[in-house]
Amino acid sequence: MNEEAVQALIENNPKLKRDKEKLLALKPGFFCIHRSWGFGKIQSYEEADNRIIIDFEDKPGHSMDPAFCVNTMEVLPQDHILSRSKTEEEEIKTMVSKKPADLIFEILEKLPKQTGSTQEIERVLKILLGEVKAKKWWTAAKKHVAQDSRIGMPVRRTDPYFIREEPVNREDEVFDAYFKTNAAGRKLRLVEELISVCETNDAVKVHLSELIEDFSKFIAETHQLDLLERLHAAWVRDDVLTILDRETNVAPIPDELVAQAPALDELANELPGPYQTKLLELVERTHPEAWTKIILDLFKNSRGKFTTESINYLYSRSPVDEIKKTLERWLVEQNLKSPVLTWIIKNRNSRKFSKIIHDLINPRLFLAVLYAIDYEALQTAGTRRVPLADLLSDDQELIGDLMAEADPETARDLANSLLMNQGFEDLTKKSILARVIKIFPAVQSLVDTSGETKEGDNLFVSQASFDGRKNEYDELVKKKIPENKKAIAEAREHGDLKENSEYKMARQDQATLMARKGHLEKDLALAQITDFTEAPTEVVGIGSTVDLEHGSTGEATTYHLLGAWDSDPDENILSYKTPLAQKLLGEEAGAVVEVEVAGNSQTWKLKSISRYVDR
């Protein structure tokens, strides 16, 4: 926009006077970022219509009123990194791939006071690289930025990045920061940062030699560190001593700290990745005769990165047969947990591990997976997804691999276990079951609808009987099933599931409870509440009172035909779903009906019809 056009806008709307400079910046050819539309390029100003035409990436040729967009859009200078990404494309690509610190420096240069938060930097990177690539690039770039003497790093997460007035050596800055802080965790991270650049910067050794005495004393005396953190810190200290060619036998000694751990597997799982290997090496060094068994037990109870770390360590040092036999024994005992099962499934086609995994891919592993999913679902509050269940669902070839050696009876048992499993959403369960049925069509009989009520039929019920069923369902869901979940979890902790009678009984109870839950859900979904006031008087209907005469004895009996769940023999109330009621429905007075009861045929004459509500 030119001066004349801007002045005309201000005359029509005096409030725009304060935004004059922003309006003058709206020039064709300049790039911009709009709060809603994102990155774009100003193409023209249509003075007759008072509209700015902007090509946004997802909305080319978009027309906007300058008065409305002036405060929701930032016009970028031509030397801004985003502008240059369009005018100097190759140069910016080189910067992205080879000079990440230079790129961040240029972003900061254009921010107010040459200071920017992580969020402000990420906003530019997402436009420049795309959201997915920007996240990965920024994670990798931070290491290079930290080593750039021109850029100041945030001390805390909420602190900004900034351009220094004078370049400062990052190692010197870290060294100074170490002595300024009393926070144990921060001291530890700062020493690790110095170690990370030691290989490429010999001058860092001077800093390490100056702080190692203080760091060693701090680790030994501070009360800020728990056992895990103290072990981590002791290994970092030993790394520094090794770099300085000094003796590492300094208290606290890692071996002694590990010996204090009440649960070694918990310690292993929580350690940072590089130090998990150190722990495994320590176990091997301190238990030369039993280390394989100890690490196998750690692997069995592992999670996260430690699962892969521990099995890789074992596989490279232990006899393959011992690992294989142990895995096979665990599979027979059915006490494998999700992380190990996940590792087995994901590596089933691995050449490296084929010797120990190949024979595990069988129906028994499928059952172990279902047990583990069910167990994890029992332990999970709310509706959080079970990762192993997602893996079973997402891996399209897995069911076929697991069922390759199954017979029809085994397939039916597995399908039944799947149906009873609480770790899947209904659609996921049906999808997995369909894959089983594709291999073993006979399993279809498990899911065929063969209930008393055909799908789509309504069940006419009284309000009282509906409330009774609803209360039963609520008690089942809120009390009985949770109690059963707890019983299964407790019984499972007792060990070998094959010989665990408590676990088997709890699972049998579970099958009964889940079957009843399914039946009630189906019935309640079909229930239609009625007060029986629409019962007819000319023919028998739901809500009728009928006077009957027994065909052979002449005995007179009165019955009330009410809702599906209202049967009460003591009060002569029959559900309209009973055989006699079904024969009477729609009949007029004087009709004779024949009913078979317990193999005997009985005839009844319908003497009269009235309405139950008119009694």
Secondary structure, DSSP 8 states (H G I E B T S, - for coil): --HHHHHHHHHH-GGGGGGHHHHHT--TT-EEEETTTEEEEEEEEETTTTEEEEEETTEEEEEE-HHHHTTTEEE--TTSHHHHHHHSHHHHHHHHHH-HHHHHHHHHHTSGGGEE-HHHHHHHHHHHH-HHHHHHHHHHHHHHHHT-TTEE--SSTTS-EEE-SS---HHHHHHHHHHH---HHHHHHHHHHHHHTGGG-TTHHHHHHHHHHHHHHHHHH-SS--HHHHHHHHHHHHHHHHHTT-----SS-HHHHHHT-S-HHHHHHHS-HHHHHHHHHHHHHH-TTTHHHHHHHHHHT--THHHHHHHHHHHHHS-HHHHHHHHHHHHHHT---HHHHHHHHHTTT-STTHHHHGGG-SHHHHHHHHHHHHHHHHH--TT---HHHHHHHH-TTHHHHHTTT--HHHHHHHHHHHHH-SSS-HHHHHHHHHHHHHH-GGGGGGTS--SSS-TT--EEE-HHHHHHHHHHHHHIIIIIHHHHHHHHHHHHTTS-GGG-HHHHHHHHHHHHHHHHHHHHHHHHHHEEE--STT--SSB--TTEEEEEEETTT--EEEEEEE-TT--BGGGTEEETTSHHHHHHTT-BTT-EEEEEETTEEEEEEEEEEEEGGG-
